[in-house]
Amino acid sequence: MEQRSDDWHAERAGKINASEAGALLGLCPYKSAKSARKEWIARNNGQRDRDISHLPDVKRGVELEGEILDRLEQLNDLVIEQDGGRVWRDIFRASADGFTDFSGPTVVEVKAPRQFFNLADRLDYQMQMLLQCHAYDATGAIFAQGVVEEMGRIAIRDEYISRQDLQNNIEREIGDDPIEVLGRLYDAMASETPSEAAEAPEGFEDASTYYLMQKQAYDAAKAALDEAKAALLAVTNNSAAVGERLQVIESTRQGSVNMKALTQAHPEIDLDQYRSAPTTYLQIREVKA
């Protein structure tokens, strides 16, 4: 079944899809539970899902999925089959990227992020695979990531996680059986109609998703930069040093104390001790050619 075709939209209507289940439970870093539920209610009342196929991260995933699956087959000596998705318990729908036999029936979920990440940090993806396991009657899932490296080479990282582990991880986070919670949520949402409150402007949700994706990438890059800075200062023993490309500069910061305010609040303090003991700090700069 072709994605975003009339049949595809018709089959998704009125069901909780595996890809949105995590967001509905508040497990997605890019979308609040309130926003996800609002979108579900709108779709259940005849509105179509917003098209996010133009977003860079989504486009990359679509373009690389086939190649990642091929590489996964070669690396693990697997035969991966595909279908258009399956319905479970009449209210859930799951469309795994593939399914195979790997120590029992196994679903395959593929992602193509900008850089590898830890699956433990993405419970929304774990919820997606849990529903896929139920829909495909699978005992576990293979989670595969494909990242484009220099020269266009795609690096593959995959891991297997059992259906029981997926269940335990999510249940531990939300404090209840996620399938039962989603069932109750379905009953509540199915009777609601879209809110008549003022809507966000056209394109707001797409821009919001893109912003949050970029923010996560920025946060990851900043954390890596902070780690690299700490390593560099450790190598220099937190002192000034000069290399071919970077230099560590030790500086002093005079006047960091508000002398006037300090005098007014504590006239008994000897201000000379502050003037004669300026703080020091380290800066990292690039060496100019």
Secondary structure, DSSP 8 states (H G I E B T S, - for coil): --TTSHHHHHHHTTSEEHHHHHHHTT--TTS-HHHHHHHHHHHHTT------TTSHHHHHHHHHHHHHHHHHHHHHT---B--S-EEETTTEEE--SEEEESSSEEEEEEE--SS---GGG-HHHHHHHHHHHHHTT-SEEEEEEEEE-GGG-EEEEEEEEEHHHHHHHHHHHHSS-HHHHHHHHHHHHHT-----S----TTHHHHHHHHHHHHHHHHHHHHHHHHHHHHHHHHTTTS-EE-SSEEEEEEEETT-S-HHHHHHH-TTS-THHHHTS-EEEEEEEE---
